[in-house]
Amino acid sequence: MGKTVLVTGAASGFGRGVALGLAWRGHRVIAGCQIWPQVWELRNAARDAEVGMEVIKLDVLNGIDRSKALGLEIDVLFNNAGIMESGPIVEIPISVFRSVFETNVFAALELAQGFARAMVKRGACRIGWTSSVAGLVQ
């Protein structure tokens, strides 16, 4: 039997592909989307693709959403939710940089810490992150 995998940032891009692909391969996938319209759209896409997948609202910056997610029993956490901002450093408000770090770093760490405790107790722990090629650009 497959693993239970929580994929954050599953509404589009790489996260969506990973969620649908894992579900198609027989894993129990819980796909987290930031807003309700994304949840409904991904549920329809999963139905159309004829894959069983649970799609939940999971805004990684929302404490209530994170608390609900941390109540799930999963085998694998795939931290994929992220945002990107670009432009001249002198023109980007510091609040934008803070938002990027809150989403891409701190929210992912918070989920990882929360799930790791339960995973270690069960003796099963797999946590992964996606990153961006933008991290390699100078």
C-alpha positions in Angstrom: 0.0 0.0 0.0 1.1 3.5 -0.7 2.2 6.2 1.7 0.1 9.1 2.9 1.7 12.3 1.5 0.8 15.9 2.3 1.8 18.2 -0.5 1.7 21.9 0.2 1.3 24.4 -2.6 -0.5 21.8 -4.7 -2.7 24.2 -6.6 -0.4 24.7 -9.5 3.0 24.0 -11.0 5.3 21.4 -9.6 3.2 20.7 -6.5 0.1 20.0 -8.6 2.1 17.6 -10.8 3.6 15.8 -7.8 0.2 15.5 -6.1 -1.6 14.1 -9.2 1.3 11.8 -10.0 1.6 10.3 -6.5 -2.2 9.8 -6.4 -2.1 8.2 -9.8 0.6 5.8 -8.5 -1.6 4.7 -5.6 -0.5 6.9 -2.7 -3.0 8.6 -0.5 -2.4 12.2 -1.3 -3.6 15.2 0.7 -3.1 18.2 -1.5 -3.0 21.6 0.2 -4.1 24.7 -1.7 -3.9 28.3 -0.4 -7.5 29.5 -1.2 -10.9 27.9 -1.7 -11.2 28.4 -5.5 -7.9 26.5 -5.9 -9.3 23.7 -3.7 -12.4 23.4 -5.9 -10.5 23.5 -9.1 -8.0 20.8 -8.0 -10.8 18.6 -6.8 -12.4 18.8 -10.2 -9.0 18.2 -11.9 -8.4 15.1 -9.8 -11.9 13.8 -10.6 -11.4 14.4 -14.3 -8.1 12.6 -14.1 -9.8 9.8 -12.2 -7.4 9.8 -9.3 -8.5 9.7 -5.7 -7.0 12.7 -3.9 -8.1 14.7 -0.8 -7.8 18.4 -1.5 -7.8 20.7 1.6 -7.4 24.4 2.2 -3.9 24.9 3.5 -2.6 28.5 3.5 0.8 27.9 5.1 0.7 31.4 6.7 -2.7 30.7 8.3 -2.3 29.4 11.9 -5.8 27.7 11.8 -5.0 25.9 8.5 -1.6 24.8 9.8 -3.1 23.5 13.1 -5.7 21.5 11.1 -3.0 20.1 8.9 -0.8 19.1 11.9 -3.7 17.0 13.1 -3.3 14.7 10.1 -1.4 11.5 10.3 1.0 11.4 7.3 4.0 9.4 6.2 5.6 12.1 4.0 5.5 15.9 4.1 6.4 17.6 0.8 6.9 21.3 1.5 6.3 22.9 -1.9 4.3 26.1 -1.1 6.3 29.1 -2.0 6.3 32.6 -3.5 8.7 34.6 -5.5 9.3 38.3 -5.9 11.9 39.9 -8.1 13.1 43.3 -9.1 15.8 45.8 -8.1 16.7 45.3 -4.5 16.4 49.0 -3.8 12.8 49.1 -5.0 11.3 46.1 -3.2 9.8 47.0 0.1 11.3 45.1 3.1 7.8 43.9 3.9 7.8 41.9 0.6 11.1 40.2 1.6 9.6 39.4 5.0 6.5 37.8 3.3 8.7 35.7 1.1 10.7 34.4 4.1 7.6 33.8 6.1 6.1 31.7 3.3 9.2 29.9 1.9 11.2 29.4 5.1 9.4 29.8 8.4 6.0 28.3 7.5 7.7 25.3 6.0 9.9 24.9 9.0 6.9 25.1 11.3 5.1 22.4 9.5 8.3 20.2 9.4 8.8 20.6 13.1 5.2 19.9 13.9 5.0 16.7 11.8 8.5 15.5 12.6 7.6 15.0 16.3 4.7 12.7 15.5 6.7 10.9 12.7 9.6 10.2 14.9 7.3 8.7 17.6 5.9 6.3 14.9 9.3 5.6 13.5 8.5 6.9 10.1 9.7 10.2 8.8 10.1 11.7 5.4 10.1 15.4 4.8 11.1 17.1 1.6 11.3 20.6 0.2 11.2 22.0 -3.3 13.4 24.9 -4.1 13.9 27.2 -7.0 16.6 27.6 -9.5 16.4 31.3 -8.6 18.5 30.4 -5.5 21.4 29.6 -7.8 21.1 32.8 -9.9 23.6 35.5 -8.9 
